[in-house]
């Protein structure tokens, strides 16, 4: 028998106390959307597909595309600020 092996649980509890939901617009018609890919394969394609559906079905306006480049790292604060300043709504995607 092997002694001294400690198994760790990598999951965490969700922190709901500090979470805020964004105010949802009544309509997407004419709004500027930020499309933020996470850097994984196909995340850009997923976002483009979702954008086309929302544009065609709900009148979504211009898209501003960006990519945080690394799925395992948080989005840089300056990128969040840029998208928040330029966009009415933001959609993120994780590909594979």
N, C-alpha and C positions, 0 to 999 in steps of 0.2 A: 504494500500500500504506500502511495506517495503522500508524504506529509508536507505541510507548508504551502499548499496551493490555495490561493484565495480567489474566488470567483466574484467579479464585480458586476453589478447591474448597470449598464450604460444608459438606461432610460431615466428621464427626469419627469417630475410632475409639471404640468402646465402652470404658468404663473398668470392667473386670470385677474389678479388684483391690479396689475399695471397695464392691462390691455385695453386699448380703446378701439372702437370700430369707427371707420371713416363714415362720414355723412354720405349717404347714397344720393346721387342726382335723380331727379324725377324722370329724366329722359337722357339718352345718349346723343340725341340729335345735335350734330354740329360740334360736339365736344372734341377737344384734343386729347388723345390717349397716349400715354407712355407705355411702350412695350419693353419690359426689362427681362432679358434672357439671363439665365444663371450660369451660362458657360458650358452646360452639358450638350452633348450631341443632340440635335433635333429641337432644342429649345427655341431657336429662332424660327424654325419652320412651324412649330406649334403656334407661336404667337402670331405669325403672319396669317395662318389659317383662321384663328379665332378673330383676328382683326377684320378679315374679309367678311366673315359671317356677320359680325356686329355692324360693320359699315353698310352691308347690303340690306340687312334686316331691321336695323335700328338707326340708320343715318349717322353713325359715328363719323366724326370729322377726320382731321389730319392725325397721322401717327408719327411719334418720335421714338425711334428705336435705339436701344442701348443694350449693352451686355456687361454684366459685372465680372465676367471672365473666369470665375472660380466658384464652383458650387459649394465648396467646403468653407468658404470665407464669407463674412458678412459683407453686405453691399457698402462700399465706401460712402461716408457721410456726404461728401461733395456731390456724388452722383445722385443720391437721394434728394439733396437740396435742389440740384439742377432740374430733375424731373418734376419735383413738387412745384417749382416756380413756373415751368413751361407747360404743364399738363393739368387737365381737369380731372382725369382719372388715370390710374396706372394698373396695368395687368402684368403679372410676373408668370414665368413658366419654368418648369424643370423638365428637361428632355431626357432622352435615352432611347 
